[in-house]
Amino acid sequence: MIRKLLLSLMLISSTVLLVAQTPAIDSVYSPNIKTVILGKQGVEMSLPIIQLGSNEKLMLRFDELGDNPSFYRYRIDHCTHDWQISDIAVSDYMNGFEEGAIDNQKFSFTTIEHYTNYWQTIPNNMSSFAASGNYLLTVYLQSDPDSIVFTRRFRVYEPLTMVEASVGRPQGAMGLMENQNLSITINPLAGNYFINPDTYMYVYAQQNGRTDLTRLLPLESMSGNTLNYRWKKENIFPGGNEFRYFDFSNLQFAMNNVWKIEYFGGENIVFLKPDEDRSRKPYSLDIGLNGQYKIAAANAQKPNTEADYAWVNFSLPMERPFLDGNIYIIGDFTNWQMNDLSRMEWNAGIKAYTARLFLKQGYYSYILLFLPTGSSQGETSTLEGDHFQTMNDYYIYVYQRNPGDLYDRLVGFGQTQANR
């Protein structure tokens, strides 16, 4: 009996450790939850990042389909630089409460699909942040704290470093026509100082919103108080291509890249124009949203509650399917995740990859990534093509954890745009 009890405890401990070691991601776990948006309050299509100690706030919005609204609560957890839950007390990272109720809700108005729109500002009069770093927002049913409906990552930074970045063409045989070279310099501010940055600092670079193309960069050199992150292979990013886009803000007329719109069985159905393989086509300038989306509806004064939902149909005609990987629709509206939701399926009857997503009216942008079997990074070269001219956004996050610190502090944030 003792041996069985010890074995059971070991299995439970292993399971808990496995869960704890799973990095936090943006994910939706309930099919009734749609259009989860977290960004800076008052700034459309913004990153979920605010400055510690400032008046900046985050705005969370999401919809619940149906006529029967639920009561939701949220929880805030601090995370390490690599998105594990931090091993620190709540009082170390929050002033006030780390949990709260989502009190704001409003029913949709004059829409075919009935839904409730919820919103919440963070922080609020119940709490504020005491620490910088990575954070995970978890929303769950008030009646059942174990029923998590979605998670969202966000960041709080301290302006303790100056981050300067630029994007150029790589040198030598590093893909002169296909790739982009990111160069970064970091200087201390406000009395901050660098101690052994190879050990106590973590600098990440992210292309657009892609979680699969976020890299921990190695230090190239240190000149006085200046840290240089450049000329390493990790600084070379595939250029990719300008994002594809479509606009179904008007359900009466087919607009940008929409083929036709139907109403059938009590639902709006949108058919997009077929996508094409762009890998062999020359680069074409097309300034877009780089994977973001904006909710909008024709003649609607309040799109958060007046925009309708529709089934949006994607297609990619091809002669034959890939046998060594899958195709994914990647953008903010698919949480930048390559999973069952974003994966396109092969339809042998029409010789095309297809997908069907239930989306709220608005403007959307996306790319098609090919994920080889066994890989964790999607490829743009297969269907989009790679071009050094592509106007990608790059975001730089600087973390520091000096001896004696309890957690990974986010001491700097920077961004740059290629070829703009």
C-alpha positions as a LaTeX table, in Angstrom:
\begin{tabular}{lrrr}
\hline
Residue & $x$ (\AA) & $y$ (\AA) & $z$ (\AA) \\
\hline
Met1 & 0.00 & 0.00 & 0.00 \\
Ile2 & 2.83 & 2.38 & 0.87 \\
Arg3 & 4.57 & 1.66 & $-2.42$ \\
Lys4 & 1.32 & 2.27 & $-4.33$ \\
Leu5 & 0.77 & 5.54 & $-2.43$ \\
Leu6 & 4.30 & 6.74 & $-3.16$ \\
Leu7 & 3.91 & 5.83 & $-6.83$ \\
Ser8 & 0.62 & 7.75 & $-7.02$ \\
Leu9 & 2.22 & 10.80 & $-5.39$ \\
Met10 & 5.14 & 10.62 & $-7.85$ \\
Leu11 & 2.74 & 10.47 & $-10.81$ \\
Ile12 & 0.75 & 13.43 & $-9.50$ \\
Ser13 & 3.93 & 15.44 & $-8.90$ \\
Ser14 & 5.14 & 14.64 & $-12.43$ \\
Thr15 & 1.82 & 15.77 & $-13.91$ \\
Val16 & 1.87 & 19.03 & $-11.95$ \\
Leu17 & 5.47 & 19.66 & $-13.00$ \\
Leu18 & 4.59 & 19.00 & $-16.65$ \\
Val19 & 1.69 & 21.47 & $-16.52$ \\
Ala20 & 3.86 & 24.06 & $-14.78$ \\
Gln21 & 6.52 & 23.71 & $-17.46$ \\
Thr22 & 4.06 & 24.29 & $-20.31$ \\
Pro23 & 4.56 & 27.81 & $-21.72$ \\
Ala24 & 1.54 & 30.11 & $-21.57$ \\
Ile25 & $-0.12$ & 30.77 & $-24.94$ \\
Asp26 & $-3.06$ & 32.70 & $-26.35$ \\
Ser27 & $-5.84$ & 30.17 & $-26.67$ \\
Val28 & $-9.65$ & 29.90 & $-26.69$ \\
Tyr29 & $-11.11$ & 26.79 & $-25.07$ \\
Ser30 & $-14.86$ & 27.41 & $-25.48$ \\
Pro31 & $-16.54$ & 27.26 & $-28.92$ \\
Asn32 & $-19.00$ & 29.94 & $-27.81$ \\
Ile33 & $-16.27$ & 32.52 & $-27.19$ \\
Lys34 & $-15.29$ & 34.60 & $-30.23$ \\
Thr35 & $-13.35$ & 37.75 & $-31.15$ \\
Val36 & $-11.09$ & 38.02 & $-28.12$ \\
Ile37 & $-9.22$ & 41.33 & $-28.33$ \\
Leu38 & $-6.67$ & 42.60 & $-25.80$ \\
Gly39 & $-4.82$ & 45.83 & $-26.51$ \\
Lys40 & $-3.97$ & 49.27 & $-25.16$ \\
Gln41 & $-7.10$ & 51.21 & $-24.28$ \\
Gly42 & $-7.92$ & 53.88 & $-26.86$ \\
Val43 & $-5.49$ & 52.53 & $-29.48$ \\
Glu44 & $-6.95$ & 50.30 & $-32.17$ \\
Met45 & $-5.00$ & 47.21 & $-33.25$ \\
Ser46 & $-2.33$ & 47.78 & $-30.60$ \\
Leu47 & $-0.05$ & 45.36 & $-28.81$ \\
Pro48 & $-1.08$ & 44.30 & $-25.30$ \\
Ile49 & 1.77 & 46.12 & $-23.57$ \\
Ile50 & 1.70 & 49.03 & $-21.11$ \\
Gln51 & 4.25 & 50.96 & $-19.06$ \\
Leu52 & 4.56 & 50.23 & $-15.35$ \\
Gly53 & 3.39 & 53.10 & $-13.14$ \\
Ser54 & 1.76 & 55.00 & $-16.00$ \\
Asn55 & $-1.89$ & 55.82 & $-16.66$ \\
Glu56 & $-1.98$ & 53.33 & $-19.55$ \\
Lys57 & $-4.56$ & 50.58 & $-19.37$ \\
Leu58 & $-5.40$ & 47.46 & $-21.33$ \\
Met59 & $-8.87$ & 46.89 & $-22.79$ \\
Leu60 & $-10.20$ & 43.35 & $-23.00$ \\
Arg61 & $-13.18$ & 42.58 & $-25.24$ \\
Phe62 & $-14.79$ & 39.31 & $-26.27$ \\
Asp63 & $-18.13$ & 37.89 & $-27.43$ \\
Glu64 & $-20.18$ & 34.98 & $-26.17$ \\
Leu65 & $-22.53$ & 33.50 & $-28.78$ \\
Gly66 & $-26.15$ & 32.80 & $-27.90$ \\
Asp67 & $-28.97$ & 34.42 & $-25.93$ \\
Asn68 & $-27.93$ & 33.37 & $-22.43$ \\
Pro69 & $-25.01$ & 35.40 & $-21.10$ \\
Ser70 & $-22.72$ & 33.95 & $-18.46$ \\
Phe71 & $-20.83$ & 35.51 & $-15.58$ \\
Tyr72 & $-17.06$ & 35.56 & $-15.99$ \\
Arg73 & $-14.07$ & 36.29 & $-13.82$ \\
Tyr74 & $-10.42$ & 36.85 & $-14.65$ \\
Arg75 & $-7.11$ & 35.99 & $-13.00$ \\
Ile76 & $-3.69$ & 37.56 & $-13.59$ \\
Asp77 & $-0.46$ & 35.56 & $-13.22$ \\
His78 & 3.11 & 36.79 & $-13.56$ \\
Cys79 & 5.34 & 34.81 & $-15.94$ \\
Thr80 & 9.03 & 34.34 & $-16.59$ \\
His81 & 10.75 & 35.63 & $-19.72$ \\
Asp82 & 9.91 & 32.34 & $-21.48$ \\
Trp83 & 6.26 & 32.33 & $-20.36$ \\
Gln84 & 6.34 & 29.91 & $-17.45$ \\
Ile85 & 4.27 & 30.90 & $-14.40$ \\
Ser86 & 6.58 & 32.78 & $-12.01$ \\
Asp87 & 7.29 & 31.36 & $-8.57$ \\
Ile88 & 6.54 & 34.58 & $-6.68$ \\
Ala89 & 3.78 & 35.73 & $-4.35$ \\
Val90 & 0.86 & 37.75 & $-5.68$ \\
Ser91 & 1.90 & 40.66 & $-3.46$ \\
Asp92 & 5.21 & 40.79 & $-5.36$ \\
Tyr93 & 3.52 & 41.65 & $-8.66$ \\
Met94 & 0.08 & 43.10 & $-7.82$ \\
Asn95 & $-1.19$ & 45.96 & $-5.67$ \\
Gly96 & $-4.66$ & 44.83 & $-4.75$ \\
Phe97 & $-6.41$ & 41.80 & $-6.20$ \\
Glu98 & $-5.11$ & 39.48 & $-8.92$ \\
Glu99 & $-8.68$ & 38.30 & $-9.62$ \\
Gly100 & $-11.88$ & 40.13 & $-10.43$ \\
Ala101 & $-15.29$ & 39.97 & $-12.05$ \\
Ile102 & $-15.98$ & 41.06 & $-15.62$ \\
Asp103 & $-18.93$ & 43.35 & $-14.95$ \\
Asn104 & $-19.44$ & 45.05 & $-18.31$ \\
Gln105 & $-21.65$ & 43.40 & $-20.91$ \\
Lys106 & $-24.09$ & 44.35 & $-23.62$ \\
Phe107 & $-26.32$ & 42.36 & $-25.97$ \\
Ser108 & $-25.86$ & 42.53 & $-29.73$ \\
Phe109 & $-28.30$ & 44.75 & $-31.59$ \\
Thr110 & $-30.07$ & 44.00 & $-34.93$ \\
Thr111 & $-27.73$ & 41.09 & $-35.71$ \\
Ile112 & $-28.66$ & 37.70 & $-37.13$ \\
Glu113 & $-26.23$ & 35.97 & $-34.79$ \\
His114 & $-27.12$ & 36.81 & $-31.20$ \\
Tyr115 & $-24.22$ & 37.39 & $-28.82$ \\
Thr116 & $-23.14$ & 39.26 & $-25.71$ \\
Asn117 & $-20.16$ & 41.59 & $-25.86$ \\
Tyr118 & $-18.04$ & 41.78 & $-22.67$ \\
Trp119 & $-15.32$ & 44.26 & $-21.79$ \\
Gln120 & $-12.97$ & 45.02 & $-18.93$ \\
Thr121 & $-10.11$ & 47.47 & $-18.32$ \\
Ile122 & $-6.90$ & 46.23 & $-16.70$ \\
Pro123 & $-5.65$ & 47.53 & $-14.33$ \\
Asn124 & $-8.66$ & 49.11 & $-12.64$ \\
Asn125 & $-9.75$ & 50.54 & $-9.29$ \\
Met126 & $-9.38$ & 47.11 & $-7.70$ \\
Ser127 & $-5.72$ & 46.58 & $-8.56$ \\
Ser128 & $-2.54$ & 47.83 & $-10.20$ \\
Phe129 & 0.76 & 46.28 & $-11.23$ \\
Ala130 & 3.71 & 46.25 & $-8.85$ \\
Ala131 & 6.16 & 44.53 & $-11.19$ \\
Ser132 & 7.12 & 44.56 & $-14.83$ \\
Gly133 & 7.39 & 41.42 & $-16.94$ \\
Asn134 & 5.23 & 38.92 & $-18.81$ \\
Tyr135 & 1.68 & 38.27 & $-17.66$ \\
Leu136 & $-1.05$ & 35.75 & $-18.37$ \\
Leu137 & $-4.71$ & 36.74 & $-18.24$ \\
Thr138 & $-7.05$ & 33.79 & $-17.64$ \\
Val139 & $-10.83$ & 34.16 & $-18.02$ \\
Tyr140 & $-13.10$ & 31.51 & $-16.49$ \\
Leu141 & $-16.72$ & 30.88 & $-15.56$ \\
Gln142 & $-17.64$ & 32.45 & $-12.26$ \\
Ser143 & $-19.59$ & 29.34 & $-11.28$ \\
Asp144 & $-16.65$ & 27.03 & $-12.01$ \\
Pro145 & $-13.09$ & 28.35 & $-11.64$ \\
Asp146 & $-11.76$ & 25.23 & $-13.38$ \\
Ser147 & $-13.74$ & 26.06 & $-16.55$ \\
Ile148 & $-11.19$ & 28.25 & $-18.35$ \\
Val149 & $-12.68$ & 29.79 & $-21.49$ \\
Phe150 & $-9.59$ & 31.59 & $-22.83$ \\
Thr151 & $-6.13$ & 32.90 & $-22.01$ \\
Arg152 & $-4.28$ & 35.97 & $-23.25$ \\
Arg153 & $-0.68$ & 37.04 & $-22.80$ \\
Phe154 & 0.35 & 40.65 & $-22.17$ \\
Arg155 & 3.36 & 42.62 & $-20.96$ \\
Val156 & 4.17 & 45.43 & $-18.54$ \\
Tyr157 & 7.51 & 47.16 & $-19.06$ \\
Glu158 & 9.79 & 49.55 & $-17.20$ \\
Pro159 & 11.58 & 52.19 & $-19.34$ \\
Leu160 & 15.02 & 51.37 & $-17.92$ \\
Thr161 & 16.78 & 50.89 & $-21.26$ \\
Met162 & 16.86 & 52.63 & $-24.62$ \\
Val163 & 16.24 & 50.13 & $-27.41$ \\
Glu164 & 17.19 & 51.11 & $-30.95$ \\
Ala165 & 16.68 & 48.77 & $-33.89$ \\
Ser166 & 16.97 & 48.78 & $-37.65$ \\
Val167 & 16.31 & 46.30 & $-40.44$ \\
Gly168 & 18.61 & 45.87 & $-43.43$ \\
Arg169 & 19.67 & 43.30 & $-45.96$ \\
Pro170 & 21.89 & 40.44 & $-44.81$ \\
Gln171 & 25.50 & 40.24 & $-45.88$ \\
Gly172 & 27.21 & 37.62 & $-48.00$ \\
Ala173 & 25.47 & 34.32 & $-48.57$ \\
Met174 & 22.72 & 34.88 & $-45.99$ \\
Gly175 & 19.89 & 35.26 & $-48.51$ \\
Leu176 & 20.44 & 38.74 & $-49.87$ \\
Met177 & 17.15 & 38.79 & $-51.80$ \\
Glu178 & 14.99 & 36.77 & $-49.39$ \\
Asn179 & 15.95 & 37.67 & $-45.82$ \\
Gln180 & 16.07 & 40.62 & $-43.43$ \\
Asn181 & 18.81 & 41.41 & $-40.93$ \\
Leu182 & 17.74 & 42.87 & $-37.58$ \\
Ser183 & 20.32 & 44.98 & $-35.69$ \\
Ile184 & 19.72 & 46.11 & $-32.10$ \\
Thr185 & 21.59 & 48.33 & $-29.64$ \\
Ile186 & 20.58 & 48.64 & $-25.98$ \\
Asn187 & 21.72 & 51.31 & $-23.53$ \\
Pro188 & 20.88 & 51.65 & $-19.81$ \\
Leu189 & 18.63 & 54.47 & $-18.55$ \\
Ala190 & 17.44 & 55.83 & $-15.21$ \\
Gly191 & 20.34 & 54.49 & $-13.18$ \\
Asn192 & 20.06 & 50.96 & $-14.56$ \\
Tyr193 & 23.25 & 48.98 & $-15.16$ \\
Phe194 & 24.22 & 45.75 & $-16.89$ \\
Ile195 & 25.85 & 42.89 & $-14.98$ \\
Asn196 & 27.13 & 40.03 & $-17.11$ \\
Pro197 & 24.40 & 40.43 & $-19.78$ \\
Asp198 & 25.12 & 36.98 & $-21.22$ \\
Thr199 & 23.81 & 35.53 & $-17.95$ \\
Tyr200 & 21.34 & 38.03 & $-16.56$ \\
Met201 & 19.66 & 39.47 & $-19.67$ \\
Tyr202 & 17.31 & 38.01 & $-22.27$ \\
Val203 & 16.60 & 39.88 & $-25.49$ \\
Tyr204 & 13.78 & 38.60 & $-27.71$ \\
Ala205 & 12.87 & 39.71 & $-31.22$ \\
Gln206 & 9.50 & 38.95 & $-32.81$ \\
Gln207 & 8.43 & 39.37 & $-36.42$ \\
Asn208 & 4.88 & 40.76 & $-36.60$ \\
Gly209 & 2.74 & 38.78 & $-34.15$ \\
Arg210 & 4.23 & 35.39 & $-34.98$ \\
Thr211 & 4.81 & 33.32 & $-31.89$ \\
Asp212 & 6.69 & 30.75 & $-33.98$ \\
Leu213 & 9.10 & 33.45 & $-35.17$ \\
Thr214 & 10.08 & 34.91 & $-31.80$ \\
Arg215 & 13.77 & 34.44 & $-31.05$ \\
Leu216 & 16.09 & 34.77 & $-28.08$ \\
Leu217 & 19.04 & 36.70 & $-29.51$ \\
Pro218 & 22.68 & 36.13 & $-28.50$ \\
Leu219 & 24.84 & 39.07 & $-27.45$ \\
Glu220 & 27.31 & 40.01 & $-30.18$ \\
Ser221 & 29.40 & 42.54 & $-28.25$ \\
Met222 & 29.41 & 45.07 & $-25.42$ \\
Ser223 & 30.95 & 48.51 & $-26.05$ \\
Gly224 & 31.10 & 50.47 & $-22.81$ \\
Asn225 & 27.48 & 50.50 & $-21.63$ \\
Thr226 & 26.08 & 49.61 & $-25.05$ \\
Leu227 & 24.89 & 46.08 & $-25.82$ \\
Asn228 & 25.00 & 45.05 & $-29.48$ \\
Tyr229 & 22.78 & 42.33 & $-30.88$ \\
Arg230 & 23.69 & 41.94 & $-34.55$ \\
Trp231 & 25.49 & 39.89 & $-37.20$ \\
Lys232 & 24.37 & 36.55 & $-35.74$ \\
Lys233 & 22.34 & 33.93 & $-37.60$ \\
Glu234 & 19.52 & 34.43 & $-35.09$ \\
Asn235 & 19.21 & 38.03 & $-36.34$ \\
Ile236 & 18.43 & 36.87 & $-39.89$ \\
Phe237 & 14.69 & 36.53 & $-40.46$ \\
Pro238 & 12.90 & 35.26 & $-43.60$ \\
Gly239 & 11.34 & 38.27 & $-45.32$ \\
Gly240 & 8.06 & 36.57 & $-46.11$ \\
Asn241 & 5.50 & 38.52 & $-48.12$ \\
Glu242 & 2.92 & 41.24 & $-47.56$ \\
Phe243 & $-0.14$ & 39.88 & $-45.77$ \\
Arg244 & $-3.22$ & 38.80 & $-47.67$ \\
Tyr245 & $-6.44$ & 40.55 & $-46.66$ \\
Phe246 & $-10.21$ & 40.64 & $-47.08$ \\
Asp247 & $-13.03$ & 42.98 & $-46.10$ \\
Phe248 & $-16.55$ & 41.83 & $-45.29$ \\
Ser249 & $-17.62$ & 44.88 & $-43.31$ \\
Asn250 & $-20.55$ & 45.10 & $-45.72$ \\
Leu251 & $-22.65$ & 41.93 & $-45.98$ \\
Gln252 & $-24.74$ & 43.33 & $-48.84$ \\
Phe253 & $-21.90$ & 43.74 & $-51.35$ \\
Ala254 & $-18.77$ & 41.74 & $-52.09$ \\
Met255 & $-15.78$ & 43.97 & $-51.38$ \\
Asn256 & $-12.00$ & 43.51 & $-51.26$ \\
Asn257 & $-11.08$ & 39.87 & $-52.03$ \\
Val258 & $-14.62$ & 38.66 & $-51.33$ \\
Trp259 & $-16.12$ & 36.58 & $-54.14$ \\
Lys260 & $-19.75$ & 36.36 & $-52.99$ \\
Ile261 & $-21.97$ & 36.59 & $-49.92$ \\
Glu262 & $-25.00$ & 34.41 & $-49.27$ \\
Tyr263 & $-27.65$ & 34.06 & $-46.62$ \\
Phe264 & $-28.62$ & 30.43 & $-46.09$ \\
Gly265 & $-30.15$ & 28.46 & $-43.23$ \\
Gly266 & $-30.32$ & 31.52 & $-41.01$ \\
Glu267 & $-26.61$ & 32.31 & $-41.36$ \\
Asn268 & $-24.38$ & 34.67 & $-43.32$ \\
Ile269 & $-21.92$ & 32.84 & $-45.57$ \\
Val270 & $-18.92$ & 34.59 & $-47.13$ \\
Phe271 & $-16.83$ & 33.07 & $-49.93$ \\
Leu272 & $-13.42$ & 34.64 & $-50.41$ \\
Lys273 & $-11.70$ & 34.76 & $-53.76$ \\
Pro274 & $-9.41$ & 31.71 & $-54.05$ \\
Asp275 & $-5.92$ & 32.24 & $-52.68$ \\
Glu276 & $-2.94$ & 31.52 & $-54.89$ \\
Asp277 & 0.57 & 30.24 & $-54.48$ \\
Arg278 & 2.71 & 33.40 & $-54.45$ \\
Ser279 & 6.07 & 31.71 & $-53.90$ \\
Arg280 & 7.23 & 32.23 & $-57.50$ \\
Lys281 & 5.69 & 35.63 & $-58.07$ \\
Pro282 & 7.71 & 38.87 & $-57.88$ \\
Tyr283 & 7.33 & 41.10 & $-54.85$ \\
Ser284 & 4.44 & 43.55 & $-55.01$ \\
Leu285 & 4.08 & 46.49 & $-52.61$ \\
Asp286 & 0.84 & 46.31 & $-50.65$ \\
Ile287 & 0.70 & 48.07 & $-47.29$ \\
Gly288 & $-1.51$ & 46.03 & $-44.99$ \\
Leu289 & $-2.29$ & 45.22 & $-41.37$ \\
Asn290 & 0.48 & 42.64 & $-40.87$ \\
Gly291 & $-1.84$ & 40.02 & $-39.44$ \\
Gln292 & $-4.10$ & 42.27 & $-37.40$ \\
Tyr293 & $-7.83$ & 42.79 & $-37.84$ \\
Lys294 & $-10.38$ & 45.49 & $-37.13$ \\
Ile295 & $-14.06$ & 44.98 & $-36.33$ \\
Ala296 & $-16.24$ & 47.15 & $-38.60$ \\
Ala297 & $-19.73$ & 47.05 & $-40.06$ \\
Ala298 & $-21.28$ & 49.27 & $-42.71$ \\
Asn299 & $-23.65$ & 51.87 & $-41.26$ \\
Ala300 & $-23.00$ & 50.66 & $-37.71$ \\
Gln301 & $-22.32$ & 53.28 & $-35.05$ \\
Lys302 & $-21.25$ & 50.69 & $-32.46$ \\
Pro303 & $-19.56$ & 47.79 & $-34.26$ \\
Asn304 & $-18.75$ & 45.98 & $-31.00$ \\
Thr305 & $-22.44$ & 45.12 & $-30.65$ \\
Glu306 & $-23.84$ & 45.85 & $-34.13$ \\
Ala307 & $-21.39$ & 43.90 & $-36.32$ \\
Asp308 & $-22.70$ & 40.48 & $-37.34$ \\
Tyr309 & $-21.02$ & 37.12 & $-37.70$ \\
Ala310 & $-20.54$ & 35.01 & $-40.82$ \\
Trp311 & $-19.00$ & 31.76 & $-41.95$ \\
Val312 & $-15.95$ & 32.80 & $-43.98$ \\
Asn313 & $-14.75$ & 30.22 & $-46.52$ \\
Phe314 & $-11.07$ & 30.09 & $-47.58$ \\
Ser315 & $-9.69$ & 28.08 & $-50.50$ \\
Leu316 & $-6.29$ & 27.42 & $-52.03$ \\
Pro317 & $-6.44$ & 25.52 & $-55.36$ \\
Met318 & $-3.55$ & 23.10 & $-55.91$ \\
Glu319 & $-2.87$ & 20.15 & $-58.19$ \\
Arg320 & $-1.97$ & 17.83 & $-55.31$ \\
Pro321 & $-1.71$ & 17.95 & $-51.51$ \\
Phe322 & 1.48 & 18.17 & $-49.47$ \\
Leu323 & 2.53 & 14.86 & $-47.96$ \\
Asp324 & 5.14 & 16.23 & $-45.57$ \\
Gly325 & 3.27 & 18.97 & $-43.71$ \\
Asn326 & 0.17 & 21.13 & $-43.31$ \\
Ile327 & $-1.03$ & 24.60 & $-44.31$ \\
Tyr328 & $-2.28$ & 27.11 & $-41.73$ \\
Ile329 & $-4.11$ & 30.45 & $-41.87$ \\
Ile330 & $-2.10$ & 32.67 & $-39.55$ \\
Gly331 & $-3.04$ & 36.03 & $-38.09$ \\
Asp332 & $-4.34$ & 37.67 & $-34.95$ \\
Phe333 & $-7.80$ & 36.20 & $-35.55$ \\
Thr334 & $-6.37$ & 32.66 & $-35.33$ \\
Asn335 & $-4.28$ & 33.60 & $-32.25$ \\
Trp336 & $-1.11$ & 33.24 & $-34.38$ \\
Gln337 & $-1.35$ & 29.52 & $-33.58$ \\
Met338 & $-0.89$ & 26.57 & $-35.92$ \\
Asn339 & $-3.60$ & 24.23 & $-34.63$ \\
Asp340 & $-6.86$ & 22.54 & $-35.63$ \\
Leu341 & $-8.66$ & 25.89 & $-35.87$ \\
Ser342 & $-6.23$ & 27.43 & $-38.35$ \\
Arg343 & $-5.35$ & 24.32 & $-40.37$ \\
Met344 & $-6.63$ & 24.03 & $-43.94$ \\
Glu345 & $-7.92$ & 20.62 & $-45.08$ \\
Trp346 & $-7.34$ & 19.00 & $-48.47$ \\
Asn347 & $-10.51$ & 18.60 & $-50.57$ \\
Ala348 & $-9.80$ & 16.04 & $-53.30$ \\
Gly349 & $-13.14$ & 16.73 & $-55.03$ \\
Ile350 & $-12.20$ & 20.30 & $-55.98$ \\
Lys351 & $-8.40$ & 19.93 & $-55.77$ \\
Ala352 & $-7.99$ & 22.62 & $-53.17$ \\
Tyr353 & $-7.16$ & 23.24 & $-49.53$ \\
Thr354 & $-10.16$ & 24.72 & $-47.71$ \\
Ala355 & $-11.07$ & 26.16 & $-44.32$ \\
Arg356 & $-14.17$ & 27.66 & $-42.74$ \\
Leu357 & $-14.05$ & 30.16 & $-39.86$ \\
Phe358 & $-16.83$ & 31.91 & $-37.96$ \\
Leu359 & $-15.75$ & 35.56 & $-37.88$ \\
Lys360 & $-17.16$ & 38.94 & $-36.93$ \\
Gln361 & $-17.55$ & 41.61 & $-39.62$ \\
Gly362 & $-14.48$ & 43.67 & $-40.35$ \\
Tyr363 & $-11.10$ & 43.92 & $-42.08$ \\
Tyr364 & $-8.76$ & 40.94 & $-41.73$ \\
Ser365 & $-5.20$ & 40.15 & $-42.76$ \\
Tyr366 & $-3.36$ & 36.83 & $-42.78$ \\
Ile367 & $-0.62$ & 34.72 & $-44.34$ \\
Leu368 & $-0.50$ & 31.05 & $-45.29$ \\
Leu369 & 2.24 & 29.15 & $-43.48$ \\
Phe370 & 3.46 & 25.70 & $-44.37$ \\
Leu371 & 4.50 & 23.68 & $-41.31$ \\
Pro372 & 6.73 & 20.71 & $-42.21$ \\
Thr373 & 6.06 & 17.54 & $-40.25$ \\
Gly374 & 8.07 & 17.57 & $-37.03$ \\
Ser375 & 8.85 & 21.31 & $-37.18$ \\
Ser376 & 7.65 & 24.09 & $-34.86$ \\
Gln377 & 8.33 & 27.03 & $-37.22$ \\
Gly378 & 6.13 & 27.74 & $-40.20$ \\
Glu379 & 7.65 & 28.48 & $-43.60$ \\
Thr380 & 6.65 & 31.44 & $-45.78$ \\
Ser381 & 8.84 & 30.30 & $-48.68$ \\
Thr382 & 6.45 & 27.49 & $-49.67$ \\
Leu383 & 3.32 & 29.54 & $-50.47$ \\
Glu384 & 4.11 & 33.21 & $-49.84$ \\
Gly385 & 7.68 & 33.60 & $-51.03$ \\
Asp386 & 10.41 & 35.48 & $-49.17$ \\
His387 & 11.40 & 39.05 & $-50.11$ \\
Phe388 & 13.79 & 41.45 & $-48.40$ \\
Gln389 & 11.43 & 44.34 & $-49.30$ \\
Thr390 & 8.51 & 43.06 & $-47.18$ \\
Met391 & 7.34 & 45.68 & $-44.65$ \\
Asn392 & 7.42 & 43.54 & $-41.54$ \\
Asp393 & 7.03 & 44.87 & $-38.00$ \\
Tyr394 & 9.66 & 43.80 & $-35.47$ \\
Tyr395 & 9.18 & 43.98 & $-31.70$ \\
Ile396 & 12.07 & 43.79 & $-29.22$ \\
Tyr397 & 11.64 & 42.81 & $-25.56$ \\
Val398 & 14.50 & 43.23 & $-23.06$ \\
Tyr399 & 14.36 & 41.21 & $-19.83$ \\
Gln400 & 16.75 & 41.51 & $-16.91$ \\
Arg401 & 17.15 & 39.45 & $-13.75$ \\
Asn402 & 20.14 & 40.58 & $-11.72$ \\
Pro403 & 21.40 & 38.68 & $-8.67$ \\
Gly404 & 18.88 & 39.07 & $-5.87$ \\
Asp405 & 15.90 & 39.77 & $-8.15$ \\
Leu406 & 12.83 & 37.62 & $-7.56$ \\
Tyr407 & 11.52 & 37.66 & $-11.12$ \\
Asp408 & 12.33 & 38.53 & $-14.74$ \\
Arg409 & 11.79 & 42.25 & $-15.23$ \\
Leu410 & 10.87 & 43.67 & $-18.62$ \\
Val411 & 13.23 & 46.66 & $-18.66$ \\
Gly412 & 12.92 & 47.70 & $-22.28$ \\
Phe413 & 10.64 & 47.59 & $-25.32$ \\
Gly414 & 11.34 & 48.71 & $-28.86$ \\
Gln415 & 9.95 & 48.29 & $-32.32$ \\
Thr416 & 10.93 & 48.98 & $-35.89$ \\
Gln417 & 9.48 & 48.50 & $-39.35$ \\
Ala418 & 11.31 & 47.13 & $-42.33$ \\
Asn419 & 11.49 & 49.32 & $-45.44$ \\
Arg420 & 9.15 & 52.05 & $-44.20$ \\
\hline
\end{tabular}
